[in-house]
Amino acid sequence: MNRSYVVQILMPKETGKGEPVSKEWFDKFLQKLTDEFGGATSYIRAPAKGLWRSGDTTERDDIAVVEVMAAKLAPEFWRSLRERLERELSQEEIVIRAQEIIAL
């Protein structure tokens, strides 16, 4: 049985400096993922609300979910991408997670 994975990137809609991430930046990012994996799906128009505790305060973010299907996980690729996104978007942490796909 061939394994494949769906990889989700939880992308902030604003940088850590409070500036909106531009549509052009998202479009280029999706194109790079499409070039690398043959396709990408984004849920940008209906952003999710993220809340989390940080010490005594509650932090919040509007996020977009970007998904790709990959035949292999390649953790070093995803780690490098996560680090680059954190730098470019001035974020402490960007979550990239993967799940194995079970074809039904």
N, C-alpha and C positions, 0 to 999 in steps of 0.2 A: 504494500500500500504506500503510495506517495504521500508524504506529509507536505502541508503548506500552512502558512500562518497569516493571520491578519495582524498588522502592526498599526497601533493607534498612537497618534501624537496629539497630546492635549496642548493646543497652542493658545497663548494669551492674545486677546484682541488689542491690548495695549502693551507698550514696552514697560519695563520697570521704572522708566522715567515719566510715565503717564502720557506718552505720545501714542496716538493710534497707529497700529500697524497698517500700512497702506495696502489697498487692493492690488496694486502692482507688485508689491513684495510677495503677497500670498500667491498671486498668479505665477510669478517666477518660481517660487518654492514648489508649487504643484507641478509645474512643467518639469523641474529637475527630478521630482519623484516619478513622474510619468516616464521620463527618459530612462531612468534607472530600473523601474519595475514594470513598465508596460501599462501603468494606469495608477490613478490616485482619486480618491473621493474626499470631498471636503464638506463639512457641515458648518459653513461660515455664516450663512444668512440668518440662521436661528441659533445664536450663540447660547451656550449653556452657562449657567451661573455656578461658579465655584466658590465655596466657603471653606475655610480651615482655621484652626486655632494656632496662634503664634504667641506663646506666652499668655498674657492676660487679655489679648485683643483677638478679634475675629477679622481675618483678612478676607478679601473677596476679589474675584476676577470674572470677567466675561471671557469665555474660552470658545474656541472652535476646535472641532475634532477632525483630524485628517487621517485617513486610513489608506493603507496599501496592502496588497496581497503579495506575499513573498514565498518562494519555494524553499529558501533557507533563511535562518534567523540572522546570521552574520553579526553577532553582538558588537564586534569592534566597529563596524560601520555605524550602527545605531548609537553607540557611545560617542563616537566622534561627531555625529550629526547633532546629538543632544548638547554636547559641549559648545559647538559652533552656534546653535540657536540660543543657548543661554547667554553667550557673549553678545551676539548681534542684537538680541532683544532685551538685554540688561535684566535678565531674570536669574533669581537664585537657583531655581530648579524648574526644568520642563520635564514632564512625565512622558515617557515613551514606553508602551507596554505591548506585549504580544500574546496572542492566543492561538493554539493550534486549531485549524479548521478541520471539522469532521463533515465530509460530504454526506448528505442525506438523500 
